[in-house]
Amino acid sequence: MLGNIVWWIFGGLMTAVEYFVASAILMLTIVGIPFGLQTLKIGMMTLMPFNMTIKESKKANGFISLLMNIIWFLVGGIWIALTHLFFGVLLAITIIGIPFAKQHFKLASISLTPFGKEVVQK
């Protein structure tokens, strides 16, 4: 819990709010609802990254997930993942920042291809 509190103070809470706002904006259109649900999922993980883990979903495998991941990747997923990778590398420079860098790397993996993955509590 202490890791999550420090995460919130140093930008995690603001990042989660940004994901939630982006999710609400995406869900205003019918076409954006699947993408809004994915940003909501990433936002929930950004809110409590030390208590969450990523696993493959049993129900969302196949062509639809692949197609949606390709669209997500091309439209903005690569930029979100690169941002998390940048902050992860920046935080990994110090010993104190290594646990937070690991969380950014975990967020980068789900923000690159969120369809077909679940966020579960540890």
CORWOPE-V694157 format. One record per run of one state. SS is the DSSP state (H for helix, E for strand, L for the rest). FROM is the first residue (numbers start at 1). TO is the last residue. If there is no record, write none. Layout:
SS | FROM | TO
SS | FROM | TO
This chain:
L | 1 | 1
H | 2 | 26
L | 27 | 32
H | 33 | 47
L | 48 | 48
H | 49 | 51
E | 52 | 56
L | 57 | 62
H | 63 | 91
L | 92 | 97
H | 98 | 112
L | 113 | 116
E | 117 | 121
L | 122 | 122
